[in-house]
Amino acid sequence: MEIKPKIKSIPYNEWNDNESLEKIVDELHEGGVNVVTGTLDQLINWGRSNSLWSLTFATSCCGIEFMACGCSRYDFARFGFEVTRNSPRQADLIMCAGTITHKMAPALKRLYDQMAEPKYVVAVGGCAISGGPFKSSYHVVKGIEEIVPVDVFVPGCPPRPEAIMYGMMQLQRKVKVEKFFGGANHKQTREEAALGVSNEELTFREKLGDNRRNPIVVTDVPQEFVDEMKAAQTAAKAKEENA
Amino acid sequence: MKLDFLSFDFDKFASEMQNLKTAKGFDYLITIVGEDFGAEEGLGCVYILENTNTHERCSVKMLAKSQVCGDGMSSNGTGDTDGQMMSYIPTVSHIWRVAELLEREVYDFYGIVFLGHPDMRRLFLRTDFKGYPFRKDWKFDDSYTLEDDVEPDYGLEFYLDKDGNLQSKQNKLFTQDDYVINIGPQHPATHGVLRLQTVLDGETVKRIYPHFGYIHRGIEKMWEQMTYPQTLALTDRLNYLGAMQHRHALVGVIEEAMGVELTDRIKYIRTIMDELQRLDSHLLFTSCVAQDLGALTAFLYGMRDREHVLNCMEETTGGRLIQNYYRIGGLQDDIDPNFVKNVKDLVKYLRPMIQEYMDVFGDNVITHNRLENCGPMSLEDCISYAVTGPAGRASGWKNDVRKNHPYDLYDKVEWEQCTLDTCDSMGRYLVHINEMYQSLRIIEQLIDNIPEGDFYVKQKPIIKVPEGQWYYAVEGVAGEFGVYLDSRGDKSPYRMKMRPMGLSLVGAFDPMLRGQKIADLIATCAAIDVVIPDIDR
């Protein structure tokens, strides 16, 4: 089954960076796509890609352009992006618009951890991509990809609203080629999600010496326990034989 | 303004400063500049003051003394600072209340402690930050951690005991029974990444501790490694709604220090651009007040008209939000051929629209009930907390830099300084509305008369500023915005510091809101117009 992300009114060949998208499509096609789940995927992804809710995470200048996107002239409600959430629990993506400083970095990581899967990150502006004009500062993170996986980069300082919307539509295309049932193309691995340590836990462990939140991982069975079980089994067998 | 420093004896410093305020009337502390004066003089501070009646300005330079702090005997603390070499200066926070935050800023960057200041904590950086980054001998380190910062629940107070030894003690920020909530750093109503640690009694606010630094980008430190033309790029990204004014202050101080004479054409265009920028910012402000109080329609109206203002500037400067237009000695480029016509159309269009915002939102009875008597602050407090800009003018403080220390063409055009004496959030909103009319008035007078001439006075390829200290202030969109420059004759500044508009405004939240309801915090925050990157720099 052929999956190709279509966006109305912009032909496929006019998009930037089709290669990385095609790579995802190839991964998706590996081993074939079931017709039933494939069709269901398309239906669900159509819905998901047209109602991308972003977490308002505007730290500086780019945030104002993001606001302008939502207002009268640009009005990104046309694409279904107009619902912004202030809680990470309700959001599909982080719109990281602005510089991330060292003091803000733990907050960004925590917000990302708090979001529910599937989740995406859009890095808006030079600061979020690489530190931008503040690259030589002692207090600026040189690109948020050091902290969270980024799906779409929107360059500019600040990017025009048109650029932000283009970036959002690129994200739409990415959402459209995702296998919603079964393995998804998420960057956060299953292990990381299950056993990953949030910054809150790190603080508890390393600053306050509280290890209660360590994940309990059973690697081998204690010998005593095995002996105990064996003894119990032989006892039960002996009892049966006696009976 | 070229600075001539007054200097006082270390022992008499506190009483002389008190004397400056009470006897000589210097009741407005503009800013405190921490500085590492070099190996000979060591660390110290520069205080810039203004007399609000005569608008006379003066500056005081004070060098810090150093000694080893505490033997741990009289300190009731955990001994955080015991045995360390500390520099110290007596506090002025009881004389000018704004000094409370300003001194913490100096402590954060330079490690100078202020004797008698009740709450010496870092202001911008994390508590586990190593060293003091603005000292010249600080070793660059940009490593960071994703662990949360464990903040102390006390502030340190330093004092000299009877033997003259430096000691510290802890002052608790809140008691065991206090109910503390954090508003921010990621909160839609704080207009950015501001964090307000609020102590509540039921719904009533008991105390607000502001926390900054979530967007501290260390611009002033970066400047020390940059050449003068390079420094310009960063100012636009402070208060991005006042990009023109910020850059104006920076090029202003450099031009004044170098003695550059500008042509009339440059002055005309700069004045018009400043006022267009003020319109842009005030439009966004009036929109955001409406949105924060739940009136989405008024928000969309304001943003719609803001796009027209941006169009006017964009055709000339090429940027929508961040224009990068002024440069040392003039402007990047001449105005667009359509600029005059566009601006005239804009003025014609905008005047009735401002009345529309009042019809939709400003004159609404709900708005009045919501904002009147919300976040009150008297004139005396406004001056003591250095609440400049429209917020101070709503309490009757005539603090407009354009009138008091005119630059460019502000003394040649007719306009009025808008003041009210309601002292509350409604007044702050109305001052913004009135100022938009005044901005239109200024633009109307100038737009037809832009003289012929050069848009740029040619400068040397490598710009060097003569030795000395200067301070230059402009009226930013939310208060006085100034730049202090200490030049040692090099091609990059020795120390440059901005006076942010928002820092003192946020510092005033605590006295404004004590005893008020927590919902009023949002309304007050909306009506006072703070932009966080401007505070954090």
Interface residues (C-beta under 8 A of the other chain):
Chain A: T56 F57 A58 T59 S60 C61 G63 I64 E65 M67 A68 C71 S72 R73 N86 G98 T99 T101 H102 K103 M104 A105 P106 A107 K109 R110 L111 P133 F134 S136 S137 Y138 H139 V140 V141 K142 I147 C157 P158 R160 N199 E200 L202 T203 E206 K207 L208
Chain B: F124 L125 R126 P133 F140 D141 D142 Y144 T145 L146 E147 D148 D149 V150 P185 Q186 H187 P188 G192 V193 G213 Y214 I215 H216 R217 G218 I219 K221 M222 Q225 A233 L234 R237 Y240 L241 L284 F299 L300 M303 R304 R306 E307 R320 L321 I322 I532 P533 D536
